[in-house]
Amino acid sequence: KEALEKHQQEKNEMESHIRETALEEFRLQAEQWEAERRELQFIVQEQDNAVQNMHKKVEKLETEHMDCSDL
């Protein structure tokens, strides 16, 4: 009986260690995903800004072209 209880205790300790290790791995993965999400969000914002700037330049060129046509 004592050996069985000791075996059960060791099993419980191993399971606890496995859970703690898995939890730490999940936490680290979540941190990595969050860092990647922030980086992608920054890239998307830069792309959006570039598109907006291009749009403004196109509008300016169209306006200049209309002015030339009017002349």
Rosetta blueprint (number, residue, H / E / L):
1 K L
2 E H
3 A H
4 L H
5 E H
6 K H
7 H H
8 Q H
9 Q H
10 E H
11 K H
12 N H
13 E H
14 M H
15 E H
16 S H
17 H H
18 I H
19 R H
20 E H
21 T H
22 A H
23 L H
24 E H
25 E H
26 F H
27 R H
28 L H
29 Q H
30 A H
31 E H
32 Q H
33 W H
34 E H
35 A H
36 E H
37 R H
38 R H
39 E H
40 L H
41 Q H
42 F H
43 I H
44 V H
45 Q H
46 E H
47 Q H
48 D H
49 N H
50 A H
51 V H
52 Q H
53 N H
54 M H
55 H H
56 K H
57 K H
58 V H
59 E H
60 K H
61 L H
62 E H
63 T H
64 E H
65 H H
66 M H
67 D H
68 C H
69 S H
70 D H
71 L L
